Amino acid sequence: MDKLNNVNISDIQKLIPPLQLKSLYPTTEDLTERIHHSRKEISDILSGKDNRLLAIVGPCSIHDTEAAMEYAEKLNLLRKKYADKLYIIMRVYFEKPRTTIGWRGMIVDPKIDGTYKIGEGLQEARSLLLKINGIGLPAGSEMLDPIVPQYLADMIAWSAIGARTTESQTHREITSGLSMPVGFKNATDGSIQTAVNGMKSSRFSHSFIGIDQDGKTCIFTSTGNSDSHLILRGGRRGPNYYEESIEEAERIMHASDLSPAIIVDCSHANSGKKFERQERVLRDIVDQKVRGRKSIKGFMLESNLFEGNQKICENKEDMNYGVSITDECISWKETEELLATVYKKME
């Protein structure tokens, strides 16, 4: 018996290499070009070359691929309808960080039963991303596990570093090598400086350990990500989407020699995790944008087919279709109404 290694490990399973998964669910040349173009458009919005507003909209987390595709089809119609003023991206979140314990997302536990079939989760995630991108809808997701990007990042147009990991050196290093724009959320305590530090760090070259497409351990050297930006999501002291908070964020970014580029998360601490309050956050920041607050580049809405959330049931057939199993979401009906209102307000 080995008394020193893997003392607390009960099982080790081999995982399919990224290249093998991609061969099972390959992208086309046309799809690759479309995703590349999406990243360029998002970059132009963040830099101010494009005056449209980013709208990152969708479920708090994906747990049902059928409901996710129904939602994607609906959102894609609005993407086309409002394309001259809004650049709509679907939230396609497969990983969920937990404060203590809980369901960790579709990649880690696709069956939602604690069996942790991660290989199946990666396959389901890549298959869904292919379908969403295939209809022309850009996908956005949080980068949480440092290995997962090798499997999925080629189909992500925009990504985020969450509030719990914004101070993580590992995630700053990964961001420096990612090929798409990445937003850093302010920390859970509300600290904006923490996220700005993450942005600044990610813009420099780093060397870090990871796996390549064959699944082999490698040392990566990055060039830095110039499209890192700030996401305000509120904190323990309350919301931070008010005009004074935006001004403070601008001041902190200027002090770090960063051009202010801010996305406001209408959920989480900005809404007290109450779906009904997302509307007031959105209306406030759009009003600020219309009045000339150029640093506001977009917003995030947690939205699903139906409002609210639900607990995970042992019998999955007892769960309601199109309802979040993590944070509360607004309904599709309200999503349509809010995006229509934003579109009308934008010049």
Secondary structure, DSSP 8 states (H G I E B T S, - for coil): --SSSSTT---------HHHHHHHS---HHHHHHHHHHHHHHHHHHHTSS--EEEEEE-SS---HHHHHHHHHHHHHHHHHTTTTEEEEEE-------SSSS---TTT-TTSSS---HHHHHHHHHHHHHHHHHTT--EEEE--SSSTHHHHGGG-SEEEE-TTTTT-HHHHHHHHH-SS-EEEE--TT--HHHHHHHHHHHTS--EEEEE-TTS-EEEEE----TTEEEEE--BTTB---SHHHHHHHHHHHHHTT----EEEESSGGGTTT-GGGHHHHHHHHHHHHHTT-TTEEEEEEEB-SSSBB----SSGGGS-TT-BSSS-BB-HHHHHHHHHHHHHH--
